[in-house]
Structure formats: structure tokens, C-alpha cells
Amino acid sequence: MMLIAKIIGTGWMLFWFFMCLSLMAKLFKEGSDAFGGLFSASMMWLIFGFGPIAIVKFGWRFIQ
């Protein structure tokens, strides 16, 4: 059961990583600021990609 949760969590984080990477590439092609694009993509990945996994992981440790 825990292995399935780890696979789903890793897939979720990788999905959002590549989503942010493609968004950043699109913004750079349009002539966007490099620092702003990198900052916004990393914040988006932290909020949507890493945040839910961290919350579930800390909650799981708290329950046990």
C-alpha cells in the first residue's frame, strides 16, 4: 500500500515539474523575463507539485 502511495506521489511531483518546465519554455519563447519565469515556475511547482505531497507525508507521520 505504501509503495503505491510513493509511486503516485512521485508521479504527481514529476507531472508538475514537467508542466512547469513546459510553461517556462513557452514563456521564454515569448520573450518573458528569465528570472521572473524561473521564480514563478518554481513557486508553482512548490505549491502544486510538492505541497500536497509534503502535507500528506507529515499527516501520515502524525497519524502513526
C-alpha positions, 0 to 999 in steps of 0.5 A: 500500500505504501509503495503505491502511495510513493509511486503516485506521489512521485508521479504527481511531483514529476507531472508538475515539474514537467508542466512547469518546465513546459510553461517556462519554455513557452514563456521564454519563447515569448520573450518573458523575463528569465528570472521572473519565469524561473521564480514563478515556475518554481513557486508553482511547482512548490505549491502544486507539485510538492505541497500536497505531497509534503502535507500528506507525508507529515499527516501520515507521520502524525497519524502513526 
